[in-house]
Amino acid sequence: MKEREYHKLRNEVEAEYRKKIEALDLVFKMSSNGVGGNGTTGQVFGKGTLLKAVRQALEGLRADFVLKDIVERIRVNNPSFAATLKRASLSSTLKRLADSHEIEVVELGRGKRASKYRKVVVTVK
């Protein structure tokens, strides 16, 4: 390999390397702002975020509700969080709220039929 070939190859490798670094920086910047390349959020939600989101969704509900109603309320209140939401996690959270008597199970779901819940009304005497 002659010196001229070496410099030509080295410049090509450096140019390719710079392009890759710029692309990596761009991806990092996009994920830091909460917008990922595939349309999902790059945000990480901490412990208790789901419980807070469910409690916030419960505030606006007046009648009996199912898991789907909570999902819709969370989509309205916090769309970026709703995109990361797992139905199994939400179902577990509703069960925990029922166990702690914040909500009650009106009708237990079975098969494709979802469980129905109701907010527990606390009366002060």
C-alpha positions as CSV (number, residue, x, y, z in Angstrom):
1,M,0.0,0.0,0.0
2,K,1.4,3.4,-1.0
3,E,1.1,6.5,1.1
4,R,-1.4,8.0,-1.3
5,E,-3.7,5.0,-1.1
6,Y,-3.4,5.0,2.7
7,H,-4.5,8.7,3.0
8,K,-7.4,8.1,0.6
9,L,-8.7,5.1,2.6
10,R,-8.1,6.9,5.9
11,N,-10.2,9.9,4.7
12,E,-13.0,7.6,3.6
13,V,-13.0,5.8,6.9
14,E,-13.0,9.1,8.8
15,A,-15.9,10.5,6.8
16,E,-18.0,7.4,7.4
17,Y,-17.1,7.5,11.1
18,R,-18.2,11.1,11.3
19,K,-21.5,10.3,9.6
20,K,-22.2,7.5,12.1
21,I,-21.3,9.7,15.1
22,E,-23.7,12.4,13.8
23,A,-26.5,9.8,13.4
24,L,-25.9,8.5,16.9
25,D,-25.9,12.0,18.3
26,L,-29.2,12.8,16.5
27,V,-30.8,9.6,17.8
28,F,-29.7,10.5,21.3
29,K,-31.0,14.0,21.0
30,M,-34.4,12.8,19.8
31,S,-34.7,10.3,22.6
32,S,-33.8,12.9,25.2
33,N,-36.7,15.0,24.0
34,G,-39.1,12.1,24.4
35,V,-39.5,11.4,20.7
36,G,-38.0,8.2,19.4
37,G,-37.3,7.3,15.8
38,N,-40.1,4.8,15.7
39,G,-42.7,7.2,17.0
40,T,-42.6,5.9,20.6
41,T,-41.5,7.9,23.5
42,G,-38.0,7.7,24.9
43,Q,-39.2,8.6,28.3
44,V,-38.8,6.3,31.3
45,F,-41.7,6.5,33.8
46,G,-40.8,5.9,37.4
47,K,-42.4,3.7,40.0
48,G,-45.9,4.8,41.0
49,T,-46.6,6.6,37.7
50,L,-49.2,4.1,36.7
51,L,-51.0,4.3,40.0
52,K,-51.0,8.1,39.8
53,A,-52.3,8.0,36.3
54,V,-55.1,5.5,37.3
55,R,-56.1,7.6,40.3
56,Q,-56.2,10.7,38.0
57,A,-58.4,8.8,35.5
58,L,-60.7,7.7,38.3
59,E,-61.4,11.4,39.3
60,G,-63.5,12.0,36.2
61,L,-65.5,8.8,36.3
62,R,-69.0,8.9,37.7
63,A,-70.5,5.4,36.9
64,D,-69.2,1.8,36.7
65,F,-66.2,1.4,34.5
66,V,-64.0,-1.2,32.9
67,L,-60.3,-1.3,32.1
68,K,-60.9,0.1,28.7
69,D,-62.5,3.3,30.2
70,I,-59.4,3.8,32.3
71,V,-57.1,3.4,29.2
72,E,-59.1,6.0,27.4
73,R,-58.9,8.5,30.3
74,I,-55.2,8.0,30.5
75,R,-54.8,8.6,26.8
76,V,-56.6,11.9,27.2
77,N,-54.7,12.9,30.3
78,N,-51.2,11.7,29.4
79,P,-50.8,10.4,25.8
80,S,-47.1,9.8,26.1
81,F,-47.6,7.6,29.1
82,A,-50.5,5.8,27.5
83,A,-48.3,4.7,24.6
84,T,-46.1,2.7,27.0
85,L,-49.0,1.3,29.0
86,K,-49.4,-2.5,29.3
87,R,-52.9,-3.8,29.9
88,A,-51.6,-6.5,32.3
89,S,-50.0,-3.8,34.5
90,L,-53.2,-1.7,34.4
91,S,-55.2,-4.8,35.4
92,S,-52.9,-5.5,38.3
93,T,-53.2,-1.9,39.4
94,L,-57.0,-2.1,39.4
95,K,-56.8,-5.3,41.4
96,R,-54.5,-3.6,44.0
97,L,-56.9,-0.6,44.2
98,A,-59.8,-3.1,44.8
99,D,-57.8,-4.8,47.5
100,S,-57.2,-1.5,49.2
101,H,-60.9,-0.6,49.0
102,E,-60.4,2.5,46.8
103,I,-62.6,0.8,44.1
104,E,-64.8,-2.2,44.3
105,V,-65.5,-5.0,41.8
106,V,-69.1,-4.8,40.6
107,E,-68.9,-7.8,38.2
108,L,-65.9,-10.1,37.9
109,G,-64.8,-10.6,34.4
110,R,-64.6,-14.0,32.7
111,G,-63.1,-14.9,29.3
112,K,-63.5,-11.9,27.0
113,R,-65.8,-10.0,29.3
114,A,-63.9,-7.4,31.3
115,S,-64.4,-6.9,35.1
116,K,-66.6,-3.9,36.0
117,Y,-65.4,-1.6,38.8
118,R,-66.9,1.2,40.8
119,K,-65.3,3.9,42.9
120,V,-65.9,3.6,46.6
121,V,-67.7,6.6,47.9
122,V,-66.4,7.6,51.4
123,T,-69.0,9.3,53.5
124,V,-68.0,11.4,56.5
125,K,-70.2,11.4,59.5
